[in-house]
Amino acid sequence: MNFLQNSDLSPSDVMIFIVCAVLAIVMIVTVALIGAHKSKMRMKRVLAVTGKADIRAKNTVNVRRATADSSIAAFDYLIKKFLPNPQRMRMRLQRTGRTITLGQYLLFCFALTAILALALTFVVGLPMIVGVLAGFAIGFLVPHIAVGTMVKRRQDKFMRNFPEAIVLIVRGLKSGLPVTESIRVVGQEIADPIGVEFRGIADAVKFGKPMIEALWAIEPRIDIQEFRFFITALAIQQETGGNLAETLENLSTVLRRRKQMKLKIKALSSEAKASAYIIGSLPFIMFGIILFMNYDYGSQLYKDMRGIIMMCVGFVSYGIGIAIMWKMVRFEI
C-alpha cells in the first residue's frame, strides 16, 4: 500500500472508488441476469405453446450460438440491449479481415479502460474522476484507432491488386470464359484480400445466387468506391448489353489514373503532414523532458485542478487543430 501513502488520495476517496466500482459491477450483473432470465422464460413459453420443446430448443441454441456476439450469455444480452448500433460495429470489425467478434472487442475496451483508470488514479495520482474519464476515453479511442488502421491497411492492399484483377477478368473474357469463371480465376490467382473475397463470390454464384447480388453482399466488407464502380459497370452491362471486356478495360485504366492522382496528392501534401507531426509532437516531448528534469514542477500540471483545466482546454484545441489540418490535406477524387 505504499502507493496510497505517497499519493494525494485519502482513505475515504479510495473507499468511495471501491464502493462505486462494486455497485457498478453488481448493477451490470443484475441487469444481465434479469435480461437473460426474461429471455429464457419467454423462450420456454413459446416452446410450451408449440408442444415441441425438445427439438426446437436444440435448434434455438444453435441459431443463438451462430449469431452471438459473445460466449458469455449475460454480456451478449447487454450488447444487444444497450449498444446503439451493433450491426455497424460488427461490419467495421469484419472489414479488418480478422475473426474479431464484437464481444471480444468490447471486453478488451472495458479491460483497457479499467487498467488505465486504476493506473492513472493510484499510480500517477490524478483525481479519481479525471482518471476514470481519461481511462474511458483512451480505453475506447485506442482500440478504435487500431481497428481503423487495420481496415485501412486491408483496403490499401485490396486496391494495390484490384486493377490487376480487373485486367485478369478482361483477359478471361477475351479468351472466351464467362464472367463468373473469370471471377473464380481471380480468386485463385490474386493474393488476399482480393482472393478470399472473389472466391466467396464464385462460391455464392455456384450455389445459385445472382452475381450482382453476390457482389453487393461483400461490398460492405470492402467499402471501397472503386469496387462499387466495378459492380455498377457489371450491373449496367447486364441490363443494357455491350462489350463487357472493353468496359472493364476502360474501368481498369480509370482506376490506375485515380491511383496515380492519389499518389501525387500524397506526395504534394507530405511536407505539410511532416510539419504537422513535428509541431504536434513538440508539446508532449517538452512535457516529458520537464518531467524528467524536475518531476515535482511538471507534475503540478495534472495534480492541480487549474492545470487539469488547462490540459482539457489544450486537448480540445489540439483536437480542433488536428481535424482542420486533416480536412485540409484530404482530397476526394
N, C-alpha and C positions, 0 to 999 in steps of 0.2 A: 504493500500500500504506500510505497514511497512517493509514487507519482501524485497521489492525492494530497500528501503533505506538502509537496513542492508546488502544487497548483493553487490557483486562487479560488477554487470551488470549496464551498463549505459543506459539512456533512449533510445539512438539510437539502442543498441542491442535488447532491448525489442521491439521497433518498427519494426526492421528487422525481428525478430522472428514472430511477429504477421502478418506482410505483407506476409512472406513466407508461413505461415500456411493458410492464407486466399487464396493466389494464388493456393496452392496445392489443397485445397478443391474445388475451382472454376474449376480447370482443371479436377479433377476427376469427378465432377458432369457434366461438359460439355461433356467429353468423353462418360460418361454413357448415357446421354440423346441423344447424336448423335447416339450411337450404338443402343439404344432402338428404336429411330425413324427409323433408317435404317431397322431394323428387322421388324418393324411394316409395313413400306411401302412395303418391299419385300413380306410379307405375304399377303398384300392387292392385290398386282399384281398377285400373284399366285391364290388367290381365285377369282379374277375378270376373269381370263382366264378360270377357271373351270365352272363358272356360278352357283356355289353352295356356295355362300359366307356365308349364314346364318348357314347352317348345319355344314360346315367344320370349321367355326370359333369356334363354340362351342366345336367340337372335338379337335381342336388345343389347345384351352385354357386348356382343361382337361389334355391333354398329357403334356403340358408345366408345369402345376402345379405338375404333378406326378414326373417330372424329374428336377424340380427346386432345386437349392441349397439354395436359399434364397427367402423369401417372398417379398423382395424389388427387383423390376424388374431391376433397374439400377445396383444394386450391383451384382445381378445374372449374368448380362451381363458382368461385369468386371471380375468375376470369370472365366467364360467360355472363355473370350477373352485373358486374360493376365496370368492366372495361368498355369504354365508349365505342370503339370501332375495332374489334379484334380481327376482323377479316382483312382490314388494311394492313395491320401489323403482321399478320401471317403471310400476306403476299410480299411484303417487304423482306421478310426473312427468307422466303423462297427465292427471291432474286439473288441471294448470295450464292446459290448453288450448293449449299450445305444443308445437312439434315438438322436444323436448329428448330426446335418446337417453341411455341410461344410461352409455354410454361417454363422451359429451361431459361429462356431469355429473361423473363420477369423474375425468376428466382435468383439469377445472377445479379440483376439490377438491385433487388432488395438486399441481398447479401453484401454487395459492394457498398450500398448506402449505409447499412448498419456498421460495417467496419470503419468506413470513413468518418461517420458521425462520432463513434466512440473514440477514434484516434484524435480527431480534431478537438473533442471536448476534454478528454482526460490526459492526453499526451501533449498536444500543442497548448492547451489551456484556453481555448476560445470559450466564450459564453455558451451555455447549453443550447439556446435557441439558434444562435449563429452556427454552431457546429452541426446541428441537425439539419438546418436549411442548406448549408453548404454541402453536407454529405448527400442529401437528397438530390441536389442539383447535379453534383459531379457523378453520383452513382447512376443516374439515368442518362446524363449527357454523354459520358464516355462510351458506354455500350452503343448508344445511338450513332455516335460518330464512327465507331468501329464497324457497325453493320453497314452504314453508308459507304465507308471505304471499300468494304468487300464487294458491295453491289457495283460501285464504280469500276473497280478492277475487273470484275466479270464482264461488265458492259464494254469496257475498252478492249478486252480480249476478244469478245464477240465481234466487235467492229473491225478489228485488225484482219480477220479472216473472212468477214462477210462478203466483200467484193469478190474474193476468190471463189467462194461458194456459189455466188450467182454465175460467175464465168463457167464453173463446172456444170451447173444446170444448163446453161446455154449450149455447151458442147454436147451434153447428152441429148438435148432436143434436136440439135443439128444432125446428130448421128442416128436419129430415128427413135430414141427412147421416149416414152411418155413422161410427163412432168412428175408423176408420183414416183416412178422408178428413178428419175434423176435426183429427186429429193432423198431417196433411200441411199443412193450412191454418195451423196454429200454427207449423210450421217455416218457412212463407213470410212470416208476418205479424209474428212476435215476433223481437226482436233476439237476437243471440247472447249467451250460450251456449245459451239455450233453442232458438233457431232451428236451429243446426247439429245439436244432439242429436236434436231431433224430426224433422228431415229425414232423419237416419240411421235412425231408427225407421221412417219411412214407406218408405224405400228397402228396408230389410230385409223388411218386410211385403210389399212389391211383388214381391220375389224368392221369396216363398213361406214365409218364416219366421213362426211364430205370433207374434201381437202381444205376448203376455205374455213370451215368451222374448226378443223384441227389446228390451222394456223392461228386463228383468233384465240383459241383456247390457251395457247402457250404465250401469246403476246403479253399478257400482264406479268409473266415471269421474266420477260426480257426488257420490256418498257424502253424500247429504242425507236426513235422516229423513223430511221431508215428501214427497220423491219416492217413498220406499218406501211411504208411506201411499197415494199415488196408484196405485202398481202393485197394492197389496193390494186397494184398492177395485175396480179393474177386474177382477182375478182372481176376487174373490168374486162380482161381478155376472155374470161369465161362467159360474160354477158354479151359482149359485142363481137367476139371473134377477132381474128387477125394473126399476125406473125408474133407468137409469144417469144421466140428466140431473139428477134430484133428488139422487142420491148424490154426484155430483161438485159440485153446487152447495153441499151441506152441507159437503163437504170444503173447498171454497174459503172458506167462512165460518170454519171452524175454523182454517185456515191464516192468515187475516187476524187472527184473535184471538190466535193464538200469536205472530205478528209484533208486534202491539201490546204483548203482555206482555213480550216480549224488549226492546222499546224502553223500556218502563217500568223494567225491571230495570237496563238500561244507564244510564238517567238517574239512578236512585237510587244506583247504585254508582260514578258518575262522580267524585264528590268523593273517595271512598276511593282510586280509581285515580290521581287527580291528586296526592293526598298521597303515594302510594307512588312515583310517578315523581319527585317533587321530593326526597323523602328518599333514594331510591335513587341519584339522580344526584349528591348532595352529596359523597360521598367522592371521586368522580372529579374533580369540579370543584375541590375543595380541593387534591387532589394535583397537578392541573395548575397551580394558582396557586403552590403551593410550588415546583414545578419551574421555573416561570417566574421566580420571585423569587430562589431560591437552588438552583441545579441540583445543586451538589455535595452539599448537605444532603439534598435529596429523592431523589437517585439512589441513596443508600445503601439505600433500601428494596428495590431489585431487584438491587443489586450485592453486598450482603452476604447470606450464606446465612441468617442469622437473619431478615432482612427478607423473604426469599423464602418461608421457612416461615410467617411471619406473613401474607403475601399469600395463600398457599394456604389457610390456615385461614380467612382472611377471605372468600375467594371461595366456599368451601364453605358457610359460614354465610350468606353473601349469597344463594347459590342456594336454600338451605333456606327462607329468609325469603320469597323471591320465589315459590317453589312454594306455601307456605302462604297467602300473600295471593291468589295466583291461584285456589286452590281456594275461598277464602272469597267471592270475587266472581263465581264461575262457578256458574250455576244451570241445572239441567236441567228443561226444561218438557215 
